[in-house]
Amino acid sequence: MEHIVFITGASSGIGRATALLLAEKGCRIVACGRRESRLAALKQQWGEQIHTLCFDVRDRKSVREAVDSLPPGFREVDVLINNAGNAHGLDPFDQASLDDWDAMIDINVKGLLYVTKALLPSLLKDGRGHIINIGSTAGKEVYPKGNVYCASKHAVDAINQALRMDLNAHGIRVGAVNPGLVETEFSQVRFKGDEARAAQVYKGFRPLTPEDIAEIIHFVITRPPHVNIADLVVMPTDQASSTLVRKET
């Protein structure tokens, strides 16, 4: 594989697992995130095959500057993986924090838009680009106390469809991978560092791993050019919906 892959949220979870797998498969990786020490660890492992960018996707100016700073060997990005995203809080609508709402909309929606827009000149070149948006089963259904997180992921679903339509004339592949329960730092962030509460989310059943999703992303980008995986939902076998999970008692 001779792709240059730009991955947001690459310092942990699905983004990190994807960066590692695609580097192993021969891609050059632009690994983006907000935690410089974790990005440095990726760089140390893969050396010149990985270029790191430390910025916040919520900051439009920083996104533009980061993309403009790419060195010659990494400028011709042909695969964008919009992975950066967070859930903040799990509260009824009337008790939810406005700051949590802002964070989810700014990261999950605006961040995706800013990064995609900044990279479009490269992705559109020669009609070879491929955009993969990491959504969620929360973008396919709404669950109690999910309110704005679900809304933000429904927005990702809509943007994914709109991008595919608007870029169709350019021959660009656009698709989404929508995971269910994946054991990452996701719940620790949602519950603001409460590790005991986060652990309960994944207790009693076998959740997906970041590596499971990385393998699916690898499959998606290695399909022949005439094949586009437009919208893929993946859940653990024990999960039937956002609120129905078979757990050991």
N, C-alpha and C positions, 0 to 999 in steps of 0.2 A: 504494500500500500504506500502510495506516495502522496499523501494528503497533508495539508497544513491545517490543523484543527484548533479552533479557538474555543476554549471551554471556560465558561463562567462558573463561579462557585467551586473551583478546583482544589481548594485547600482541605476539603473533607468529604466524606460520604460518597455519593454517586459521582460527583465531579472528579474527585481524587481517583477513585477506582477506574473511571473511564480514561483519565489521563495516563494512568499506569498501563492499562491494557493496550491502548492505542499506540503508546510509545513502544511497547513490546512488539507490536505488529508492524512497526516501521514508520509510523506517522511522526511528523514534527508537530509539537504541541505548544500552543500558547496557553499557559495555565494562569488563570486569573482568580484573584480572591482578595480578601481584606487582611488575612493573617500572613504577614511576610515570612515569619519563621517556618510556617508549614510549606509555603511555596518554595522556600530555600531548600527544604528537605527533598522536595521533588526534583529540584534542579540538581542537587548533589547526587541523586540517584541516577539521573539520566544525562547529566552534563549538557552538551551543546544541542541535544535533541529536544530539549525543553527550554522555552523562553518564558519567564514569569513576568506578570504585570500585577502590581498591587494597587488596587483602586476600588472605589465603591460604585457599584452600578447605578445607585440612586443619584449620583452627581454627574449631571450631563456634561459639564466641562471636563471633569476627570476622565470620563469615558472617551471623549473626543481626543484628549491629549494622549491617553494610553494607546489608542489605536494608531494615532499619528506617529507614535514613538517606535513602532515596530521596526526592527532592523531588516535589512534586505532579505535575509534567508527566511523570514517569517511574515513578510508583508502580503504575499499572495494567498491569503486565507481562502480555502474553498469549502471548508466545513465549519459551520457555527453550531455549537451546542449550547443553547440557552438553558443552563442548569441552575443558576443562582436563584434562590427562593427561600422563603422562611414562613413559618407560622408563628404568630405571637399571641399567646393567650388562648383559652378555651372557655369563654364566658357567654352567658346569655346576652342578647343584643343590648338590653337595658343596663347591663353591668360592665360592658366591655370598655376598654381603654381607647380613647381617640388616638393616643400615641401608637398603640398596637395596630390600629386600623391604618394609620399613615404608613407605618413601616411595611406592612404587607402589600399595600397598593404601590408604594414607591419601589420596593424591591421586585415583587413578583410581576408587576405590570409595567411600570415606567422603566425599570432597569432593562427588562427584555426589549422594550421598544428602542431605548437609547443605543444599546449595543448593536441591535440588528441594523438600525439606520446607519450607524457609523461604519459598519462592515459591508454594507450593500455594494459600494463600488467594486470591491474585490470579489464579492460573491457573484456579481452580475457579469464579471469579465469572462468572455468566451462561453457564457451559458453553462458554467460548470459547477455552480454553487449548490450547496446542500445545507438546509437549515433544519435542525432538530430541536424542537421545543420540549422541555421536560415539564409536563403538566402533572396531573394527579387525578385519581378517581374522584377527588373533591371537585374537579371541573366537570364531572359528569352527573353528579348528584349533590344534594345539600343534606347535611346532617345537623342535629341539634347542637347549638353552640358553635357551629362552624362559620356562621354568617359571613363575615367579610373575607376570611380565608377562602371559603368556597367561592365567593364572588370573584376574588382575584384569580382563582384557577379557572373559573368559567370564562373570565376575560382572556386568559391564555388560550383556551380552547377556541374562542372566537377569533383571536388574532392569528392563530395557526391556520384556520380556514381562510381568513381574509388574505393572508400572505400568499397562500397557495393559489388563490384566484388572481391576485394582483401581479404575481410574478410568473404566472403561467406562460405569458407571451415570451418570456426570456428563457424558458426551458429549465428553470430552477426547481429543484426538488425541495419540498417543504412538508414536514411531518412532525407528529408529536408522539412521545412515549409517555404514557400516563400510568405511573405505578400506584399500587395500593400500599399496603403496610411494608415499609422497608426499614430495617433496624439501622438507624444512623443517629446523629446528634439532633435530629429533627425534633424529637419530643423534649429533649433537654432544653432546647431553645424555646419551644412552645411554653414549657412550664418554668421558664426563667431560672434554670439551673437546679431544679428539684429532681435530683437523680432517682430517688425512690419512686416518685410519681411517674417519671419517664419510663422506668423499667417495667412498671405495671402494664404499659401499653403493649409490650411484646411478650408478656408472660403467658405460658400455657399453650402456646402454639409456635409453629415455625414460620417466622416472617421471611420476606425476601431479604437478600443482602445487597449492598452496593455493587458487588461483583456480578450478581445476577443481571442487574440493569445495565452494567457496562457491557456485558456480553451481548445483550439485545441491541444496544447502540452500535456495537461493532457489526452485528448482522445487518442492521439498517443501512449503514453507510457502505457496506460491501456488496449491496445488490447491484445488478447490471444497471447502466445509466437509464434504461427505459423503465425501470421499476422504482416506484416511490411508495414507501410505507407511510401512508397519509395519516393514519391515526391508530395507535396501538394501545390497548389497555392490558396491563399485566398485574395479577394479584397472587398472593400466596394461595395454595390449594385450600388452606383453612379459611380463607376469606371469601365471602359471597357478596358483600357490599360494605360500605363504610361502617355500618352499624351491626353487621352480622358476621361474627368471627367464631369459628368452632374452637373452643378452648378446653383443655383438660381441667377437670374439676378435682 
